[in-house]
Amino acid sequence: MESIERKFKESNKNETNNLMSRLADTKYERGSVREHLMELVDIATKLNMLKVLVDPTNLVDSALDSLPNDQMKSTYNTLKEDWTMD
């Protein structure tokens, strides 16, 4: 039983590392921006289920960084309120 538990923990660590890398490295290339953003939300949800909490503000920042539109990033940075993924 302990052996299975160790393997499960190792698997969670590996999955966590993979998801963290995907969240940091995923860039919008083409297609639906909505689908791209939903993919990022899905990654964050999976991380939260693994007890790696992704702050919503950090998720918005990651999403903006993944997009090629610098004007949207500039607009966000000049606003006083924080955007949510909604």
C-alpha positions, -999 to 999 in steps of 0.1 A, spaced: 0 0 0 28 24 8 44 17 -25 12 26 -44 9 58 -23 45 68 -32 39 62 -69 7 83 -67 26 112 -51 54 109 -77 27 110 -104 11 141 -89 44 159 -88 51 150 -125 16 161 -135 19 193 -115 53 201 -132 38 194 -166 8 216 -160 28 245 -146 51 244 -177 20 244 -200 5 273 -181 37 293 -184 46 283 -220 13 282 -238 11 310 -264 -18 319 -286 -9 312 -322 -41 312 -342 -77 301 -341 -102 309 -314 -90 332 -286 -118 319 -265 -106 283 -269 -71 294 -260 -83 311 -229 -105 281 -219 -74 259 -223 -56 281 -198 -86 280 -174 -86 242 -177 -49 240 -168 -55 263 -138 -85 241 -127 -64 210 -129 -36 226 -109 -62 237 -82 -75 201 -80 -39 190 -73 -38 216 -45 -16 240 -64 -36 272 -61 -35 295 -91 -44 330 -81 -71 345 -105 -50 376 -109 -20 355 -119 -41 336 -143 -53 368 -160 -17 380 -162 -7 347 -178 -35 349 -203 -26 384 -213 11 374 -216 1 346 -239 -17 369 -263 2 388 -291 -19 420 -286 3 445 -268 -25 471 -268 -47 450 -246 -18 445 -221 -12 483 -220 -49 489 -214 -50 464 -186 -19 478 -170 -33 514 -169 -67 504 -153 -71 506 -116 -92 475 -112 -81 439 -118 -98 419 -145 -111 384 -138 -113 355 -163 -151 362 -165 
